[in-house]
Amino acid sequence: MILQTAELSANQRAALEKMVGRRLQDPENIVVCSGKPKVASAEDRQLAADRMRHQLYLLDPSERRMSIEDWTAALLEKSEMMA
């Protein structure tokens, strides 16, 4: 089950923050498996951001200027052509 922090009550939020040992960010999703929440650590979040920056760096300069929506549409078009 995926929980969004925006949908949590104050008590639910406090309980989850106690379980994970940190404050939850507002736009954050939490995956709950077998009753134990999996919340990315600050290190995991930084690693994910670094990976995304690296992937963006690998793009052609023309693709770097595209919006996320345009880039996703172009990527989907390429994958449809390959299928």
C-alpha positions, 0 to 999 in steps of 0.5 A: 500500500502506498500512503501519501503524507498529505492524506495522513492524520496528525496522529498517523503522521506522528506514528510514522515519523516515530517509526522511521526516526525523522520528519516526513516531507509534505510531498512524500509517498510511503510504501507499507509492506507487511505493516512496516513502512519503507521510507527512503532515508536522506541518503537514499533520496540524495542518491536518487536525485544524483542518479536523475541528474546523471541521466539528464546529463547523458541526454543530448543537449536538444533533449535537455531543453524539453519539458518532462511531459515532452521528453516522456512523450518522445520516449514513449514514441521511441519505445512504440517504434521499437516494439 
